[in-house]
Amino acid sequence: MRTLVLGVGNPLMSDDGVGLRVLEALSGQQPALDDVDYLDAGTLSLLLLPRFEHCDAVLVLDAAQLGGAPGDLRVLHGTDMDAFFRNARGSVHEVGIRDLLDAARLTGTLPTRRAFVGVQPQRVAIGSSLSPSLQASIAPAAAHARTILEAWQSDARSD
């Protein structure tokens, strides 16, 4: 099973860069997972659509307006993820992710397995450092993401 992990965000906009930091922490974990591609997706683009053609699962890591305290995490799978991104206030990049998922759906390349690990930002403003609560959320978010990836691989082996 081929899996694509997208770290989303702008590292020059303070907490908006948390998805990229989680991606970095996740991709460095050992042992390495087979058939997992880690991609810095920046602030997204439909140019990523061809990457969906070659994967069976996609995991998105990003800052998101979750309505919680800064650093709060939310994990969404499948149709729950889709519904979240239909909400206009869901993510700083909601249009990009929503459009990418819709385009994949229209082209028949939307992975059956998909999940989102979102982190509530404290501030999104010019700056290259994360707020302390988001810095503290990196390890737990990476742990949630790793659990998802390992479960998908285990499920694929038993299919």
DSSP file (Angstrom, degrees, kcal/mol; ACC not computed):
  #  RESIDUE AA STRUCTURE BP1 BP2  ACC     N-H-->O    O-->H-N    N-H-->O    O-->H-N    TCO  KAPPA ALPHA  PHI   PSI    X-CA   Y-CA   Z-CA
    1    1 A M              0   0    0      0, 0.0     2,-0.5     0, 0.0    54,-0.0   0.000 360.0 360.0 360.0 125.7    0.0    0.0    0.0
    2    2 A R        -     0   0    0     34,-0.1    54,-3.5     2,-0.0    55,-1.3  -0.798 360.0-168.1 -93.5 128.9    1.4    3.3   -1.1
    3    3 A T  E     -ab  36  57A   0     32,-2.8    34,-3.1    -2,-0.5     2,-0.5  -0.953  11.2-155.9-123.7 137.4    0.7    6.2    1.3
    4    4 A L  E     -ab  37  58A   0     53,-2.6    55,-2.5    -2,-0.4     2,-0.6  -0.955   5.8-163.8-111.8 125.2    1.2   10.0    0.9
    5    5 A V  E     -ab  38  59A   0     32,-3.1    34,-2.9    -2,-0.5     2,-0.6  -0.950   7.9-160.8-109.8 120.6    1.7   12.2    3.9
    6    6 A L  E     -ab  39  60A   0     53,-3.1    55,-2.9    -2,-0.6     2,-0.6  -0.900   7.0-161.1-106.1 118.2    1.2   15.9    3.2
    7    7 A G  E     -ab  40  61A   0     32,-2.6    34,-2.6    -2,-0.6    35,-0.6  -0.886  21.2-165.2 -92.8 120.8    2.6   18.5    5.6
    8    8 A V  E     +a   42   0A   0     53,-2.9    11,-0.5    -2,-0.6    55,-0.3  -0.850  29.6  73.9-113.5 141.4    0.7   21.7    4.9
    9    9 A G        -     0   0    0     33,-4.2     8,-0.2    -2,-0.4    35,-0.1  -0.743  68.4 -90.8 146.7 170.6    1.5   25.2    6.0
   10   10 A N    >   -     0   0    0     -2,-0.2     3,-2.1     3,-0.1     7,-0.3  -0.951  24.0-159.1-115.4 109.4    3.5   28.3    5.6
   11   11 A P  T 3  S+     0   0    0      0, 0.0     3,-0.3     0, 0.0     6,-0.1   0.606  91.4  62.1 -67.6  -9.2    6.6   28.3    8.0
   12   12 A L  T 3  S+     0   0    0      1,-0.2   115,-2.1     4,-0.1   117,-0.1   0.379  92.1  68.2 -93.6   3.6    6.8   32.1    7.7
   13   13 A M  B X  S-e  127   0B   0     -3,-2.1     3,-2.3     1,-0.3   113,-0.2  -0.367  98.3-126.9-119.5  51.5    3.3   32.5    9.3
   14   14 A S  G >  S+     0   0    0    113,-3.8     3,-2.2    -3,-0.3    -1,-0.3  -0.131  91.2  16.1  45.6-117.4    4.1   31.4   12.8
   15   15 A D  G >  S+     0   0    0    108,-1.4     3,-1.8     1,-0.3    -1,-0.3   0.665 112.1  77.1 -64.3 -16.5    1.6   28.6   13.9
   16   16 A D  G X  S+     0   0    0     -3,-2.3     3,-0.5     1,-0.3    47,-0.4   0.736  86.7  64.1 -62.8 -19.8    0.5   28.0   10.3
   17   17 A G  G X> S+     0   0    0     -3,-2.2     4,-1.5    -7,-0.3     3,-0.6   0.393  70.5 100.2 -84.0   4.4    3.8   26.1    9.9
   18   18 A V  H <> S+     0   0    0     -3,-1.8     4,-2.6     1,-0.2     5,-0.2   0.854  74.6  59.6 -62.7 -35.3    2.9   23.4   12.5
   19   19 A G  H <> S+     0   0    0     -3,-0.5     4,-2.1   -11,-0.5    -1,-0.2   0.874 106.2  48.3 -60.0 -36.4    1.9   20.9    9.8
   20   20 A L  H <> S+     0   0    0     -3,-0.6     4,-2.2   -12,-0.3    -1,-0.2   0.863 110.7  50.6 -71.4 -35.8    5.4   21.0    8.3
   21   21 A R  H  X S+     0   0    0     -4,-1.5     4,-2.3     2,-0.2    -2,-0.2   0.886 110.7  48.8 -68.9 -38.5    7.0   20.6   11.8
   22   22 A V  H  X S+     0   0    0     -4,-2.6     4,-2.9     2,-0.2     5,-0.2   0.915 110.2  52.5 -65.8 -41.7    4.8   17.5   12.5
   23   23 A L  H  X S+     0   0    0     -4,-2.1     4,-2.9    -5,-0.2    -2,-0.2   0.921 109.2  49.3 -57.9 -45.1    5.8   16.1    9.0
   24   24 A E  H  X S+     0   0    0     -4,-2.2     4,-1.1     2,-0.2    -1,-0.2   0.923 113.3  45.7 -61.6 -45.5    9.5   16.6    9.9
   25   25 A A  H  < S+     0   0    0     -4,-2.3     4,-0.3     1,-0.2     3,-0.2   0.912 115.8  46.9 -64.2 -42.4    9.1   14.8   13.3
   26   26 A L  H >< S+     0   0    0     -4,-2.9     3,-1.5     1,-0.2    -2,-0.2   0.921 109.2  52.1 -66.2 -45.6    7.0   12.0   11.7
   27   27 A S  H 3< S+     0   0    0     -4,-2.9    -1,-0.2     1,-0.3    -2,-0.2   0.737 107.0  55.1 -67.5 -21.0    9.3   11.4    8.8
   28   28 A G  T 3< S+     0   0    0     -4,-1.1    -1,-0.3    -3,-0.2    -2,-0.2   0.495  82.3 113.9 -89.3  -3.4   12.3   11.1   11.1
   29   29 A Q    <   -     0   0    0     -3,-1.5     4,-0.2    -4,-0.3    -3,-0.0  -0.398  65.4-102.0 -72.1 146.1   10.8    8.4   13.3
   30   30 A Q  S    S+     0   0    0      2,-0.1     2,-0.1    -2,-0.1    -2,-0.1  -0.899  96.0  43.3-118.1 148.1   12.4    4.9   13.3
   31   31 A P  S    S-     0   0    0      0, 0.0    -2,-0.1     0, 0.0    -1,-0.1   0.554  92.3-127.5 -72.4 152.6   11.9    2.3   12.1
   32   32 A A        -     0   0    0     -2,-0.1     2,-0.4     1,-0.1    -2,-0.1  -0.347  20.8-121.3 -65.0 146.5   11.0    3.8    8.8
   33   33 A L    >   -     0   0    0     -4,-0.2     3,-0.8    -6,-0.1     2,-0.1  -0.753  24.7-117.6 -93.1 137.0    7.7    2.8    7.3
   34   34 A D  T 3  S+     0   0    0     -2,-0.4     3,-0.1     1,-0.2    -1,-0.0  -0.427  90.0   9.4 -71.3 145.0    7.7    1.1    3.9
   35   35 A D  T 3  S+     0   0    0      1,-0.2   -32,-2.8    -2,-0.1     2,-0.5   0.778  90.6 131.3  59.8  33.0    5.9    2.7    1.0
   36   36 A V  E <   -a    3   0A   0     -3,-0.8     2,-0.5   -34,-0.2   -32,-0.2  -0.976  39.6-162.0-116.8 123.4    5.2    6.0    2.8
   37   37 A D  E     -a    4   0A   0    -34,-3.1   -32,-3.1    -2,-0.5     2,-0.5  -0.910   5.0-154.5-105.1 128.2    6.1    9.3    0.9
   38   38 A Y  E     -a    5   0A   0     -2,-0.5     2,-0.4   -34,-0.2   -32,-0.2  -0.895  16.5-175.2-104.1 126.2    6.5   12.4    3.0
   39   39 A L  E     -a    6   0A   0    -34,-2.9   -32,-2.6    -2,-0.5     2,-1.0  -0.977  29.0-139.5-132.4 125.2    5.8   15.6    1.2
   40   40 A D  E     -a    7   0A   0     -2,-0.4   -32,-0.2   -34,-0.2   -34,-0.1  -0.719  25.5-177.8 -74.6 104.8    6.1   19.3    2.2
   41   41 A A  E >   -     0   0A   0    -34,-2.6     3,-2.6    -2,-1.0   -33,-0.2   0.406  12.9-162.7 -90.9   2.1    3.0   20.5    0.5
   42   42 A G  E 3   -a    8   0A   0    -35,-0.6   -33,-4.2     1,-0.3    -1,-0.3  -0.272  69.4 -21.8  54.6-128.2    3.5   24.2    1.5
   43   43 A T  T 3  S-     0   0    0      1,-0.2    -1,-0.3   -35,-0.2    53,-0.1   0.085 106.1-110.6-102.5  23.0    0.2   26.0    1.1
   44   44 A L    <   -     0   0    0     -3,-2.6     2,-0.3   -35,-0.1    -1,-0.2   0.361  35.3-164.2  72.0 161.0   -1.1   23.4   -1.4
   45   45 A S    >   -     0   0    0     51,-0.1     3,-1.9    -3,-0.1     4,-0.1  -0.929  37.7-111.1-171.1 151.8   -1.9   23.5   -5.0
   46   46 A L  G >  S+     0   0    0     -2,-0.3     3,-1.7     1,-0.3    -2,-0.0   0.609 106.9  84.0 -66.8  -9.1   -3.8   21.4   -7.5
   47   47 A L  G 3  S+     0   0    0      1,-0.3    -1,-0.3     2,-0.1     4,-0.2   0.671  79.6  65.9 -65.7 -14.4   -0.4   20.5   -8.9
   48   48 A L  G X> S+     0   0    0     -3,-1.9     3,-1.7     1,-0.2     4,-0.7   0.640  74.6  92.5 -78.5 -14.2   -0.3   17.9   -6.2
   49   49 A L  H X> S+     0   0    0     -3,-1.7     3,-1.6     1,-0.3     4,-0.7   0.858  76.8  58.8 -52.7 -43.2   -3.2   16.0   -7.8
   50   50 A P  H >4 S+     0   0    0      0, 0.0     3,-0.6     0, 0.0     4,-0.4   0.803  96.9  63.5 -59.2 -25.5   -0.9   13.7   -9.9
   51   51 A R  H X4 S+     0   0    0     -3,-1.7     3,-0.9     1,-0.2    -2,-0.2   0.808  95.3  59.9 -66.1 -27.7    0.6   12.4   -6.6
   52   52 A F  H X< S+     0   0    0     -3,-1.6     3,-1.5    -4,-0.7    -1,-0.2   0.784  91.6  68.5 -69.7 -26.8   -2.9   11.0   -5.6
   53   53 A E  T << S+     0   0    0     -4,-0.7    -1,-0.2    -3,-0.6    -2,-0.2   0.752 103.3  44.3 -62.8 -23.1   -2.8    8.8   -8.7
   54   54 A H  T <  S+     0   0    0     -3,-0.9     2,-0.3    -4,-0.4    -1,-0.3   0.168 102.3  77.9-111.2  17.2   -0.1    6.8   -7.2
   55   55 A C    <   -     0   0    0     -3,-1.5   -52,-0.2    54,-0.2     3,-0.1  -0.939  51.0-162.2-131.3 154.7   -1.3    6.4   -3.6
   56   56 A D  S    S+     0   0    0    -54,-3.5    57,-1.4    -2,-0.3    56,-0.4   0.558  84.4  26.7-101.4 -15.7   -3.8    4.2   -1.8
   57   57 A A  E     -bc   3 113A   0    -55,-1.3   -53,-2.6    55,-0.1     2,-0.4  -0.993  61.9-160.8-148.5 149.5   -3.9    6.5    1.3
   58   58 A V  E     -bc   4 114A   0     55,-1.9    57,-2.1    -2,-0.3     2,-0.4  -1.000   1.2-168.4-136.1 136.2   -3.4   10.1    2.2
   59   59 A L  E     -bc   5 115A   0    -55,-2.5   -53,-3.1    -2,-0.4     2,-0.4  -0.992  10.2-158.0-123.9 124.9   -2.7   11.7    5.5
   60   60 A V  E     -bc   6 116A   0     55,-2.6    57,-2.9    -2,-0.4     2,-0.5  -0.891   4.5-167.3-108.5 132.0   -2.9   15.5    5.9
   61   61 A L  E     +bc   7 117A   0    -55,-2.9   -53,-2.9    -2,-0.4     2,-0.3  -0.979  30.3 132.1-118.0 123.8   -1.1   17.4    8.7
   62   62 A D  E     - c   0 118A   0     55,-1.9    57,-1.7    -2,-0.5     2,-0.3  -0.993  58.2 -93.3-163.2 161.7   -2.0   21.0    9.2
   63   63 A A  E     + c   0 119A   0    -47,-0.4    29,-0.6   -55,-0.3    30,-0.4  -0.628  50.8 179.0 -75.1 144.8   -3.1   23.9   11.5
   64   64 A A  B     -F   91   0C   0     55,-2.4     2,-1.2    -2,-0.3    27,-0.3  -0.998  40.0-110.2-152.9 147.4   -6.8   24.1   11.6
   65   65 A Q        +     0   0    0     25,-1.8    55,-0.1    -2,-0.3    24,-0.0  -0.681  47.0 160.3 -77.8  99.3   -9.5   26.2   13.3
   66   66 A L        -     0   0    0     -2,-1.2    -1,-0.2    55,-0.1     3,-0.1   0.495  53.7-117.6-102.0  -7.8  -10.9   23.5   15.6
   67   67 A G  S    S+     0   0    0      1,-0.2     2,-0.1    -3,-0.1    -2,-0.1   0.686  80.3 103.4  77.8  17.6  -12.7   25.8   18.1
   68   68 A G  S    S-     0   0    0      1,-0.2    -1,-0.2     4,-0.1    -2,-0.1  -0.382  80.0 -63.0-115.9-165.8  -10.4   24.6   20.9
   69   69 A A    >   -     0   0    0     -2,-0.1     3,-2.5     1,-0.1    51,-0.3  -0.482  69.4 -79.9 -78.5 152.1   -7.4   25.8   22.9
   70   70 A P  T 3  S+     0   0    0      0, 0.0    -1,-0.1     0, 0.0     3,-0.1  -0.284 120.7  23.7 -53.3 132.2   -4.1   26.5   21.1
   71   71 A G  T 3  S+     0   0    0     49,-3.1    -2,-0.0     1,-0.3    51,-0.0   0.255  86.0 142.6  92.7 -11.1   -2.3   23.2   20.6
   72   72 A D    <   -     0   0    0     -3,-2.5    48,-2.6    48,-0.2    -1,-0.3  -0.333  40.1-143.0 -60.8 144.9   -5.5   21.0   20.7
   73   73 A L  E     -D  119   0A   0     46,-0.2     2,-0.4    -3,-0.1    46,-0.2  -0.817  17.4-173.3-111.0 149.0   -5.4   18.1   18.3
   74   74 A R  E     -D  118   0A   0     44,-2.1    44,-3.0    -2,-0.3     2,-0.5  -0.987   7.1-160.3-140.0 135.9   -8.2   16.6   16.2
   75   75 A V  E     -D  117   0A   0     -2,-0.4     2,-0.4    42,-0.2    42,-0.2  -0.967  13.2-178.2-115.7 126.7   -7.9   13.4   14.1
   76   76 A L  E     -D  116   0A   0     40,-2.4    40,-2.7    -2,-0.5     2,-0.3  -0.963   7.0-159.8-126.9 143.2  -10.5   12.9   11.4
   77   77 A H  E >>  -D  115   0A   0     -2,-0.4     3,-1.8    38,-0.2     4,-0.8  -0.911  47.4 -39.8-122.2 148.3  -10.8    9.9    9.0
   78   78 A G  H 3> S+     0   0    0     36,-3.0     4,-2.1    -2,-0.3     3,-0.4  -0.029 127.1   8.4  49.4-123.3  -12.6    9.4    5.7
   79   79 A T  H 3> S+     0   0    0      1,-0.2     4,-2.5     2,-0.2    -1,-0.3   0.776 128.0  59.6 -67.4 -26.2  -15.9   11.1    5.3
   80   80 A D  H <> S+     0   0    0     -3,-1.8     4,-2.0     2,-0.2    -1,-0.2   0.899 107.2  47.7 -65.3 -39.0  -15.5   13.0    8.6
   81   81 A M  H  X S+     0   0    0     -4,-0.8     4,-2.0    -3,-0.4    -2,-0.2   0.934 111.3  50.6 -63.3 -46.8  -12.4   14.5    7.1
   82   82 A D  H  X S+     0   0    0     -4,-2.1     4,-0.8     1,-0.2    -2,-0.2   0.920 110.4  49.1 -57.9 -45.6  -14.2   15.4    3.9
   83   83 A A  H >X S+     0   0    0     -4,-2.5     4,-0.7     1,-0.2     3,-0.6   0.884 107.6  55.3 -63.6 -39.2  -17.1   17.0    5.9
   84   84 A F  H >< S+     0   0    0     -4,-2.0     3,-1.1     1,-0.2     6,-0.2   0.913 107.3  49.1 -60.0 -43.0  -14.6   19.1    7.9
   85   85 A F  H 3< S+     0   0    0     -4,-2.0    -1,-0.2     1,-0.3    -2,-0.2   0.618 100.0  64.6 -78.1 -10.8  -13.0   20.5    4.8
   86   86 A R  H << S+     0   0    0     -4,-0.8     2,-0.5    -3,-0.6    -1,-0.3   0.690  82.7  94.4 -77.4 -18.0  -16.4   21.5    3.4
   87   87 A N  S X< S-     0   0    0     -3,-1.1     3,-2.2    -4,-0.7     4,-0.4  -0.641  76.7-143.3 -75.0 119.7  -16.7   23.8    6.4
   88   88 A A  T 3  S+     0   0    0     -2,-0.5    -1,-0.1     1,-0.3     6,-0.1   0.676  98.8  46.8 -61.3 -18.0  -15.5   27.2    5.1
   89   89 A R  T 3  S+     0   0    0      1,-0.1    -1,-0.3    -5,-0.1   -24,-0.3   0.300  85.3 100.0-105.2   9.3  -13.9   28.0    8.5
   90   90 A G  S <  S+     0   0    0     -3,-2.2   -25,-1.8    -6,-0.2     2,-0.3   0.925  85.8   7.9 -65.0 -50.8  -12.1   24.6    8.9
   91   91 A S  B >   -F   64   0C   0     -4,-0.4     3,-1.8   -27,-0.3     4,-0.2  -0.927  63.6-120.1-136.1 153.5   -8.5   25.2    7.9
   92   92 A V  T 3  S+     0   0    0    -29,-0.6     3,-0.2    -2,-0.3   -28,-0.1   0.816 124.6  36.4 -58.0 -28.5   -6.3   28.1    7.1
   93   93 A H  T 3> S+     0   0    0    -30,-0.4     4,-2.4     1,-0.1     3,-0.4  -0.008  79.4 131.8-111.4  25.8   -5.9   26.2    3.7
   94   94 A E  H <> S+     0   0    0     -3,-1.8     4,-2.6     1,-0.3     5,-0.3   0.827  70.7  51.6 -55.9 -37.5   -9.5   24.9    3.5
   95   95 A V  H  > S+     0   0    0     -4,-0.2     4,-2.8    -3,-0.2    -1,-0.3   0.937 112.1  46.7 -65.2 -44.1  -10.0   26.0   -0.1
   96   96 A G  H  > S+     0   0    0     -3,-0.4     4,-2.4     2,-0.2    -2,-0.2   0.931 117.2  41.2 -63.5 -47.6   -6.8   24.3   -1.2
   97   97 A I  H  X S+     0   0    0     -4,-2.4     4,-2.8     2,-0.2     5,-0.2   0.935 116.9  48.9 -67.4 -45.4   -7.4   21.0    0.6
   98   98 A R  H  X S+     0   0    0     -4,-2.6     4,-2.7    -5,-0.3     5,-0.2   0.941 113.8  46.6 -59.0 -47.2  -11.1   20.9   -0.3
   99   99 A D  H  X S+     0   0    0     -4,-2.8     4,-2.8    -5,-0.3    -1,-0.2   0.900 112.0  50.6 -62.7 -41.0  -10.3   21.6   -3.9
  100  100 A L  H  X S+     0   0    0     -4,-2.4     4,-2.2    -5,-0.2    -1,-0.2   0.924 112.9  45.7 -63.5 -44.5   -7.6   19.0   -4.0
  101  101 A L  H  X S+     0   0    0     -4,-2.8     4,-2.3     2,-0.2    -2,-0.2   0.913 114.3  48.6 -64.7 -42.4   -9.9   16.4   -2.5
  102  102 A D  H  X S+     0   0    0     -4,-2.7     4,-2.7    -5,-0.2    -2,-0.2   0.909 111.1  49.7 -64.4 -41.8  -12.7   17.3   -4.8
  103  103 A A  H  X S+     0   0    0     -4,-2.8     4,-1.9     2,-0.2     6,-0.2   0.902 111.2  49.3 -64.1 -40.1  -10.4   17.2   -7.9
  104  104 A A  H  <>S+     0   0    0     -4,-2.2     5,-2.7    -5,-0.2     6,-1.1   0.896 111.1  50.5 -64.3 -39.3   -9.1   13.7   -6.8
  105  105 A R  H ><5S+     0   0    0     -4,-2.3     3,-1.0     4,-0.2    -2,-0.2   0.933 111.0  48.5 -63.0 -45.7  -12.7   12.6   -6.4
  106  106 A L  H 3<5S+     0   0    0     -4,-2.7    -1,-0.2     1,-0.3    -2,-0.2   0.824 113.9  45.8 -65.5 -32.3  -13.7   13.9   -9.8
  107  107 A T  T 3<5S-     0   0    0     -4,-1.9    -1,-0.3    -5,-0.2    -2,-0.2   0.420 113.7-115.7 -91.8   1.8  -10.7   12.2  -11.5
  108  108 A G  T < 5S+     0   0    0     -3,-1.0    -3,-0.2    -4,-0.4    -4,-0.1   0.726  88.4 108.9  74.4  20.7  -11.3    8.9   -9.6
  109  109 A T      < +     0   0    0     -5,-2.7    -4,-0.2    -6,-0.2   -54,-0.2   0.281  33.8 127.9-112.8   9.7   -8.0    9.2   -7.7
  110  110 A L        -     0   0    0     -6,-1.1     4,-0.1    -5,-0.1    -9,-0.0  -0.540  63.5-121.5 -69.3 120.2   -9.3    9.9   -4.2
  111  111 A P        -     0   0    0      0, 0.0   -54,-0.1     0, 0.0   -55,-0.1  -0.338   7.2-137.9 -62.6 141.2   -7.6    7.4   -1.9
  112  112 A T  S    S+     0   0    0    -56,-0.4     2,-0.6     1,-0.1   -55,-0.1   0.904  94.5  58.4 -64.6 -42.0  -10.1    5.3    0.1
  113  113 A R  E    S+c   57   0A   0    -57,-1.4   -55,-1.9   -36,-0.1     2,-0.3  -0.816  71.7 150.2 -92.6 121.4   -8.0    5.7    3.2
  114  114 A R  E     +c   58   0A   0     -2,-0.6   -36,-3.0   -57,-0.2     2,-0.3  -0.992  14.0 172.3-151.2 145.6   -7.6    9.3    4.2
  115  115 A A  E     -cD  59  77A   0    -57,-2.1   -55,-2.6    -2,-0.3     2,-0.4  -0.970  17.5-146.0-150.9 162.6   -7.1   11.1    7.5
  116  116 A F  E     -cD  60  76A   0    -40,-2.7   -40,-2.4    -2,-0.3     2,-0.6  -0.999   1.7-164.2-135.2 131.2   -6.3   14.5    8.9
  117  117 A V  E     -cD  61  75A   0    -57,-2.9   -55,-1.9    -2,-0.4     2,-0.3  -0.961  23.5-174.2-114.1 111.1   -4.4   15.4   12.0
  118  118 A G  E     -cD  62  74A   0    -44,-3.0   -44,-2.1    -2,-0.6     2,-0.4  -0.808  14.3-158.6-110.4 147.7   -5.2   19.1   12.8
  119  119 A V  E     -cD  63  73A   0    -57,-1.7   -55,-2.4    -2,-0.3   -46,-0.2  -0.991  23.2-123.3-125.6 129.3   -3.7   21.4   15.4
  120  120 A Q        -     0   0    0    -48,-2.6   -49,-3.1    -2,-0.4   -48,-0.2  -0.579  31.7-139.9 -70.6 119.2   -5.5   24.5   16.7
  121  121 A P        -     0   0    0      0, 0.0     3,-0.1     0, 0.0   -55,-0.1  -0.418  13.5-157.1 -77.7 157.1   -3.2   27.5   16.1
  122  122 A Q  S    S+     0   0    0      1,-0.4     2,-0.3    -2,-0.1     8,-0.0   0.807  79.6   3.7 -93.1 -45.0   -2.8   30.3   18.6
  123  123 A R        -     0   0    0      2,-0.1  -108,-1.4  -110,-0.1     2,-0.5  -1.000  50.5-164.2-144.4 143.2   -1.6   32.9   16.1
  124  124 A V        +     0   0    0     -2,-0.3     2,-0.3  -109,-0.2  -110,-0.2  -0.879  48.2 118.9-125.1  96.7   -1.2   33.1   12.4
  125  125 A A  S    S-     0   0    0     -2,-0.5  -109,-0.2     2,-0.1    -2,-0.1  -0.928  73.8 -59.6-150.1 167.0    1.0   36.1   11.8
  126  126 A I  S    S+     0   0    0     -2,-0.3  -113,-0.2  -113,-0.2     2,-0.2  -0.331  86.1 100.0 -57.9 127.9    4.3   36.9   10.3
  127  127 A G  B     -e   13   0B   0   -115,-2.1  -113,-3.8  -113,-0.1    -2,-0.1  -0.689  63.8-132.0 158.9 148.7    7.0   35.0   12.2
  128  128 A S  S    S+     0   0    0     -2,-0.2     2,-0.3  -115,-0.2  -115,-0.1   0.443  79.3  80.4-102.0   0.1    9.0   31.8   11.9
  129  129 A S  S    S-     0   0    0   -117,-0.1     2,-0.2     1,-0.0  -114,-0.1  -0.825  73.1-125.3-110.8 149.8    8.5   30.4   15.4
  130  130 A L        -     0   0    0     -2,-0.3  -116,-0.1  -116,-0.1    -2,-0.1  -0.552  33.0-103.9 -82.7 151.4    5.6   28.4   16.7
  131  131 A S    >>  -     0   0    0     -2,-0.2     4,-2.4    -8,-0.2     3,-0.7  -0.393  40.0-104.8 -66.8 155.9    3.8   29.5   19.9
  132  132 A P  H 3> S+     0   0    0      0, 0.0     4,-2.2     0, 0.0     5,-0.1   0.858 120.0  54.4 -55.3 -38.7    4.8   27.4   22.9
  133  133 A S  H 3> S+     0   0    0      1,-0.2     4,-0.6     2,-0.2    -3,-0.0   0.854 111.5  44.9 -66.4 -32.5    1.5   25.4   22.9
  134  134 A L  H X> S+     0   0    0     -3,-0.7     4,-0.7     2,-0.2     3,-0.5   0.862 108.8  55.4 -78.4 -35.6    2.0   24.5   19.3
  135  135 A Q  H >< S+     0   0    0     -4,-2.4     3,-0.9     1,-0.2     4,-0.4   0.914 108.5  50.1 -58.1 -41.3    5.6   23.5   19.8
  136  136 A A  H 3< S+     0   0    0     -4,-2.2    -1,-0.2     1,-0.2    -2,-0.2   0.696 104.3  59.8 -70.5 -19.1    4.4   21.2   22.6
  137  137 A S  H <X S+     0   0    0     -4,-0.6     4,-2.4    -3,-0.5     5,-0.2   0.603  82.7  83.3 -85.3 -11.3    1.8   19.7   20.2
  138  138 A I  H <X S+     0   0    0     -3,-0.9     4,-2.6    -4,-0.7     5,-0.2   0.946  91.5  44.7 -60.3 -52.2    4.3   18.4   17.6
  139  139 A A  H  > S+     0   0    0     -4,-0.4     4,-2.2     1,-0.2    -1,-0.2   0.930 115.5  46.2 -63.0 -46.9    5.2   15.2   19.4
  140  140 A P  H  > S+     0   0    0      0, 0.0     4,-2.3     0, 0.0    -1,-0.2   0.907 113.8  49.5 -63.2 -38.0    1.6   14.2   20.2
  141  141 A A  H  X S+     0   0    0     -4,-2.4     4,-2.4     1,-0.2    -2,-0.2   0.915 111.3  48.8 -65.2 -42.0    0.5   15.0   16.6
  142  142 A A  H  X S+     0   0    0     -4,-2.6     4,-2.5    -5,-0.2    -1,-0.2   0.871 110.0  52.8 -64.4 -36.2    3.3   13.0   15.1
  143  143 A A  H  X S+     0   0    0     -4,-2.2     4,-2.2    -5,-0.2    -2,-0.2   0.913 109.5  48.1 -65.7 -42.4    2.4   10.1   17.5
  144  144 A H  H  X S+     0   0    0     -4,-2.3     4,-2.0     2,-0.2    -2,-0.2   0.930 112.9  49.0 -61.2 -44.4   -1.2   10.2   16.3
  145  145 A A  H  X S+     0   0    0     -4,-2.4     4,-2.5     1,-0.2    -2,-0.2   0.909 109.9  50.4 -63.0 -42.9   -0.1   10.3   12.7
  146  146 A R  H  X S+     0   0    0     -4,-2.5     4,-2.7     1,-0.2     5,-0.2   0.899 108.2  53.4 -63.0 -40.5    2.3    7.3   13.2
  147  147 A T  H  X S+     0   0    0     -4,-2.2     4,-2.2     2,-0.2    -1,-0.2   0.902 109.3  49.1 -60.5 -41.7   -0.5    5.3   14.8
  148  148 A I  H  X S+     0   0    0     -4,-2.0     4,-2.6     2,-0.2    -2,-0.2   0.946 112.1  47.8 -62.3 -48.9   -2.7    6.0   11.7
  149  149 A L  H  X S+     0   0    0     -4,-2.5     4,-2.3     1,-0.2    -2,-0.2   0.911 112.7  48.1 -60.7 -43.9    0.1    4.9    9.3
  150  150 A E  H  X S+     0   0    0     -4,-2.7     4,-2.3     2,-0.2    -1,-0.2   0.887 111.4  50.5 -65.5 -38.4    0.8    1.8   11.2
  151  151 A A  H  X S+     0   0    0     -4,-2.2     4,-2.8    -5,-0.2    -2,-0.2   0.918 110.1  50.2 -65.1 -42.5   -2.9    0.8   11.4
  152  152 A W  H  X S+     0   0    0     -4,-2.6     4,-2.5     1,-0.2    -2,-0.2   0.921 111.8  47.7 -61.3 -43.1   -3.2    1.3    7.7
  153  153 A Q  H  X S+     0   0    0     -4,-2.3     4,-1.9     2,-0.2    -1,-0.2   0.900 112.4  49.1 -66.3 -39.4   -0.2   -0.8    7.0
  154  154 A S  H  X S+     0   0    0     -4,-2.3     4,-1.4     2,-0.2    -2,-0.2   0.922 112.2  48.6 -64.0 -44.3   -1.5   -3.5    9.3
  155  155 A D  H  X S+     0   0    0     -4,-2.8     4,-0.9     1,-0.2    -2,-0.2   0.902 109.8  52.4 -61.5 -41.8   -4.9   -3.4    7.7
  156  156 A A  H  < S+     0   0    0     -4,-2.5     3,-0.4     1,-0.2    -1,-0.2   0.867 107.1  52.6 -65.2 -36.3   -3.4   -3.6    4.2
  157  157 A R  H  < S+     0   0    0     -4,-1.9    -1,-0.2     1,-0.2    -2,-0.2   0.823 111.1  47.0 -67.8 -30.1   -1.4   -6.7    5.2
  158  158 A S  H  <        0   0    0     -4,-1.4    -1,-0.2     1,-0.2    -2,-0.2   0.571 360.0 360.0 -90.3  -7.5   -4.5   -8.5    6.4
  159  159 A D     <        0   0    0     -4,-0.9    -1,-0.2    -3,-0.4    -2,-0.1   0.493 360.0 360.0 -71.1 360.0   -6.6   -7.6    3.3
